[in-house]
Every structure is written in C-alpha cells, then in structure tokens.
Amino acid sequence: MLTAILVMVAIAVVIGLVLGWSAIRFKVEGNPLAEKIDAILPQTQCGQCGFPGCRPYAEAIAKGEADINQCPPGGEEGVKKLAELLGVEPKPLDETHGIPKPKSVAFIDEQTCIGCTLCIQACPVDAISGAAKQMHTIIAAECTGCELCLPPCPVDCITMVPLAEDLPHWKWKHPVVMLKEVS
Amino acid sequence: MSRELFKFKGGVHPPEHKAESNTRPIHAAPLPKKLVIPLRQHIGSPAKPMVNVGDRVLKGQMIGAADGYISAAVHASSSGIVSAIGPAVVPHVSGLPDDCITIETDGRDEWIVHAPIDYRAMEPADLRMRLRDMGLAGLGGAVFPSAVKLDPGATHPCPTLILNGGECEPWITCDDVLMRHHADEILEGVAVMRHLLGSTEILVGIEDNKPEAIAAMQAAAQKMDFAIEVVAVPARYPGGGAKQMIQVLTGKEVPSGKLSTDIGIQVFNVGTAHALARAVHHGEPLISRLVTVTGHVLRPQNFEVLIGTPMHTLITLAGDRDGTTGVLMGGPMMGMPMPDLEVPVVKATNCILVKSNDLFPPLPKALPCIRCTRCADACPAELQPQELFRFAKAGDFGRAQEYHLFDCIECGCCSYVCPSHIPLVDFYRYAKSEIWAREKEKRAADLARERHEFRQFRLEREKKEKAEKLAAKAQAKRAELAAAPATAGAPDVDAKKALIAAALARAQAKKAEVAPKNVDHLPPDTQREIEEIEARRAKIRELAHQPLESEEKKP
C-alpha cells in the first residue's frame, strides 16, 4: 500500500518536473493567437479600427478588448475569417469605423506638391519617396491605400485613385449558369 | 519499328472536323495595312518597347526587348512606320486592352540584315539569349519562352526529348499541314534542341488520324544523322496535351506540382521546332506562324500569317458567311471567345474558329449536378471534377486545392460529357484566378507588414539616436565647463553664475543694438507728439504708483 503511494507520488513528481521544464524550455514567444489574427488582417495600417496599426488591433482582439468587426478594409470576408478563427458568430461591419471602399492607391499631383514631407512622415509603410523641398511620389506597388497621407497635406495635392482592372489583374468571374426550370 | 505504347485515363472522342482545312495548300496571308503587335505574347514579363512613335522599322527588327529571364522579344512583322505605342484590344477573353506597338506597313516588306547562326560554335547560354531575343515561344498554345525550356540546368538533364505533333483538338490542322510540308525544317529545329538539351532519345508523337504527316516526318527522319523515332499514337482527346503525350509514349507520369523536366523529359510543339529552325538557319525571328481558319467560312484552310495581322482580314480571306455567331481563338474544347475581330493574330493563335448555330448549336441551359461522375471518368488528369465544381461554386477554394485543382489542364472533357451541360471548366478557371488573386493579396499584405514593422523599428532607432546625440552633446559641454574653471581654480557654482551673467550681458548688448530706427531724424511736429505721449505715459505711471485713497482708508 505504502509502496504504491510512494511510486505514484514519485511518478507525479517526475512528470511535474518534466512539464515544468518543458514549459520554460519551449515557451512560445509572443501571443500565437495575435499572430494568427494579424495574418488575417489586411495590413493596410490605416488605423480605422481605432488602434495604431494592424498588429495592435490583433493584440486587442486576442485580449478580448476589441470587437472583430472594426476593420473596413478587411470587409465582411475578413470578419468572417476572424469569426471562424475565434469560434464566434460573424457580425456585420461596425460602420462607425468606416465603410469598405474599392482598393485604391494614393496619387500625388506633382504640379501642386510643395515638398513639405508631411505625407512622408504620415505614411505607415514608407511608400512615399521624396525629400524636403523636393517633389514627392507614391510608390504605387507599396501603397496600401490607407489614406493617412491625405489629412496632413497642406495643399491637398493627394488623391486616391481606384485600381483599374488591367490584364495582369483580371480575374475570371463566377460563371453565371442559366439553370433550366424543372417543374 | 514498334514501340510499346501506354494509355492515359479518361479522354473523349469529339468529332474531328480536320478534313475541312487540311486538304488545301498553305497560303501566305497578304500584308495588312496595319500590324498590331502586343508586347505580352508569352508567359512571363511583357517585352519592353524599344522604338518610338514615328520610327521606321524593318521586317524582323526587334521592337520590344525581353525583360527578365522568363520573357521573349517581339519583332516588327513587316517594314513600316510605328504609329502608336499603347493600349489596344488584344486576343484575350476579357476584352481588356494591353500595351501594343502599332505599325503602318509601307508595302515594301523590307528585311533587316539577318544571317544564319552557327549554333554549334556558340556557348549554349549565348545561344539561348539569342533565341530569347528572336522571340521564340512555344507555339502549341501555352507560349512559354522556349529559351527557358532549352536550359537543362545542372540538376535537370533531359535524356528524352518529345516533339509533340498530337494536335488532338478538333478543327485545328496547322501542325498537321506544317508536318506535311515542312518536315525537314522541323527536324532541323529538333537538331538544335538536341544540341542544347543533350537528349539521347528523340520521339515524335503524332496522332494516328494524320497518316500523311506521319509519312512525311518518317521520310524526313531517315535523312537526319541521329535517331528519331516517329510514333503514331491513338487519337483520343486530349492526347496532344504534354502530360498525356509523355504518358502515352513513355508510360511515365509527371507528378502533381512538378514539371516534366523533373522526370527527365522535355516536350516541344512541332511549330516551335520549325520556328527554331527558321531562327537558326535563316536568322529570322518569330514574326509569322501557321493559323487554321476554319468553321463557318467558305474556304477553311491554313494561312502563313504575320504576327499582328487583324483576325477579321483572315476570316474575309477564307470567305466569311452570314450567320456567324462568334469567333474562337483555338479549338472548340479549349478555345477562347474573341471580344472583337480587330484583335491581332499573336504567337499563341493556332486557330481561328468561326462559329455558327449549325456547327455549334448554343448549349442547352444547365441542369443541377446529379453527381453521375461521368466527368470523373473522362478527366485525363484523374481528378474529381464534380467535387471541384462543388467547391469552386461554393467559394471553398482551400478544399478545391486539396482536390488538386491546379492539376486541371482545362481540357474541357468534363464539360463535354456533362449530361447537365454545366460549364465546369469555367468554374475551375474562376477558382484558379481567385486563388491567384488571393495569393497576390497575401503577398502584398506581407510586404506591407514587413515595411510597417521596419518603419516602427526605424522610428524607434531614430529616437534613440537623437537621445544619444543629445546626451553626448551635454556630456561634452559639461566636460568643457569642468575644464574652464579648473584653470581659474574657482568652484563650480561660481563658474555657472559667471556663465549666466555673461549670457545676460550678451543678451542686453544684443537688445541695445536693435534699438528702433523709426525714431531717428524725425520732423519737429512728430517729435513734439512723441514727447506729449511720453509725458502722458509718465503721468499714468505716477498715478499707478500712488495708492488709491479708498484703499488707504480700509485697513
């Protein structure tokens, strides 16, 4: 009887030690849930959700401090994916944070630009090239369309241009199948 | 000479309709007034324009240079003046415009200086670059740059070279007539391929419904100084697909997601071999090709067509008829409907198929899928088309990929056999392009994340650097201060006080210097006015210093 108890206690201690050691040895850096949420977010870095970037929003969702429907660039589809990941019911986008818009990139009217660098400082992804008193230009391939460069511009020379459909970006549409009526 | 042949699973037997066009000789299409040459005629990066509007170009002159490794040049198909460089409608199902170079031809058809290439004396890499600059791309339909396919690389030796003369798609006969009339030149092209790839076994696969082509190729093969085996393969659609041809001839299957070079086999279309021979032995870049014009026309036949010729001129040449309901580029199984007949013939144009209600009655309306799995029986890629359809329709692209959507070769056998007439291939194309678009979006998001994170890091670093710089400056100042009083021997506090006093003195001196200048040399009446004002001010000041009477009494 006593031996049995001792053996069980010994096993418990050993397993406990192994678990304790592995908890330290294989500690996961950062919050894996926030990582997964961040991977779903569109990385526009626009701050429309009320957080300074996608990563802080992801962390807030992971902590339960923010709702999943605050990201207009992600759209309904993004909400659906987040709901699937978190095992909650999807809900409509919260329109107080903005409404989804077609994907656009910023465009600087180079005739009007005075070279004040304010937009460069505002761009979250460093997609504007230029220097003080030099003309600025958007690097279109890297622009996320966050619109953060619009308010600081003192001469309102930045406009958002929706991306036109061209051959490399053309997609096959969902086929419209004319179903025959069956009575 | 008999070779053990293998079978691929599935396939269909659509009516061939080859006899309409393969009996007439090849006609050279007349020079059109205007040539529209798209810069994107191949897979990979589009060519970069090398000419300006108003330039005179000669036949065979490179007008668009290859941009990158997977790319090919484009050339002027005839001499003339460049009249436009910019978007024009191209043979694409979307009808969207793409960048093209338009040439107004001058009718002289004047060649640029060109000479044969001594390919045996050239470094293989140089030869490949030369072929890339001659615009060679696969003429079977996929238009993959041939120079890339001719690079065996260190890891992929290609002991087997297959020349694909299958041409399994109904109606199309351009490869058939090419083999009948130019068998020798095709095999000369094969000799160059063999030289570059180092292949030891050369097979020519031709479907057995082309006996004249097989005879011509066999006769030509006798004359070559290396062994070429011309094999008649049973005609069954899509036996001319590269993967199916490999399986029939060698019994080997290209694994999912791999290339045929991974199993030591390279496949070229007969048209590509012919173009290669023209390039090497005549120095002619790829500026023309054989095009079958067939279907609802008076004289279905094959034309030798300059790249850039508008399609409607060819239809007129073959005799257009009333009752045309549409035009396909390619065959009835895999062809793409053309949005406009102004579109030019490009390197990928093997056939212009004119449709009419008699030849191609409109498809009956689709019925729901009854999961009869006839499509699965017909699928040569051994997929489950009914499942792929279900996932694509529901937008469940992840599952579609699990069911190997990307092994689908879009041959159209499933749609052909579907008793419910569902346009299945359209669904697979839709799913594929959605997946590609999502992958592109994902890459863009990853880039944005990376750039944002780097920006955060950069701002942090700049802040730290600034703080460090300020600290270093303060440190230097303190050291300077410590050094100055040390010589005077005075304590630290006094030194600070002295410094403050000196600063104050400097400030006062500066203030004195900038005395107002508008009170110098004034006229007497202004001077008097100023004096009056000063007197009033003095009085007010005096009053302000006298305590008020009421206040005096208060305490």
HADDOCK unambig.tbl for C-alpha pairs under 7 A between the chains (distance, minus, plus):
assign (segid A and resid 42 and name CA) (segid B and resid 445 and name CA) 5.80 0.50 0.50
assign (segid A and resid 43 and name CA) (segid B and resid 445 and name CA) 5.24 0.50 0.50
assign (segid A and resid 43 and name CA) (segid B and resid 448 and name CA) 5.98 0.50 0.50
assign (segid A and resid 43 and name CA) (segid B and resid 449 and name CA) 5.73 0.50 0.50
assign (segid A and resid 124 and name CA) (segid B and resid 452 and name CA) 5.72 0.50 0.50
assign (segid A and resid 125 and name CA) (segid B and resid 448 and name CA) 6.11 0.50 0.50
assign (segid A and resid 125 and name CA) (segid B and resid 451 and name CA) 5.06 0.50 0.50
assign (segid A and resid 125 and name CA) (segid B and resid 452 and name CA) 4.61 0.50 0.50
assign (segid A and resid 125 and name CA) (segid B and resid 455 and name CA) 6.63 0.50 0.50
assign (segid A and resid 126 and name CA) (segid B and resid 451 and name CA) 6.89 0.50 0.50
assign (segid A and resid 126 and name CA) (segid B and resid 455 and name CA) 6.87 0.50 0.50
assign (segid A and resid 142 and name CA) (segid B and resid 448 and name CA) 6.91 0.50 0.50
assign (segid A and resid 166 and name CA) (segid B and resid 96 and name CA) 6.61 0.50 0.50
assign (segid A and resid 167 and name CA) (segid B and resid 96 and name CA) 6.36 0.50 0.50
assign (segid A and resid 167 and name CA) (segid B and resid 98 and name CA) 6.73 0.50 0.50
assign (segid A and resid 171 and name CA) (segid B and resid 433 and name CA) 5.45 0.50 0.50
assign (segid A and resid 171 and name CA) (segid B and resid 434 and name CA) 6.72 0.50 0.50
assign (segid A and resid 172 and name CA) (segid B and resid 429 and name CA) 6.35 0.50 0.50
assign (segid A and resid 172 and name CA) (segid B and resid 430 and name CA) 4.62 0.50 0.50
assign (segid A and resid 172 and name CA) (segid B and resid 433 and name CA) 6.08 0.50 0.50
assign (segid A and resid 173 and name CA) (segid B and resid 430 and name CA) 5.79 0.50 0.50
assign (segid A and resid 174 and name CA) (segid B and resid 427 and name CA) 6.76 0.50 0.50
assign (segid A and resid 174 and name CA) (segid B and resid 430 and name CA) 5.81 0.50 0.50
assign (segid A and resid 175 and name CA) (segid B and resid 426 and name CA) 6.23 0.50 0.50
assign (segid A and resid 175 and name CA) (segid B and resid 427 and name CA) 6.27 0.50 0.50
assign (segid A and resid 177 and name CA) (segid B and resid 366 and name CA) 6.44 0.50 0.50
assign (segid A and resid 178 and name CA) (segid B and resid 365 and name CA) 5.50 0.50 0.50
assign (segid A and resid 178 and name CA) (segid B and resid 366 and name CA) 5.90 0.50 0.50
assign (segid A and resid 179 and name CA) (segid B and resid 365 and name CA) 5.68 0.50 0.50
assign (segid A and resid 179 and name CA) (segid B and resid 366 and name CA) 4.94 0.50 0.50
assign (segid A and resid 179 and name CA) (segid B and resid 367 and name CA) 5.56 0.50 0.50
assign (segid A and resid 180 and name CA) (segid B and resid 365 and name CA) 5.19 0.50 0.50
assign (segid A and resid 180 and name CA) (segid B and resid 366 and name CA) 5.90 0.50 0.50
assign (segid A and resid 180 and name CA) (segid B and resid 367 and name CA) 5.76 0.50 0.50
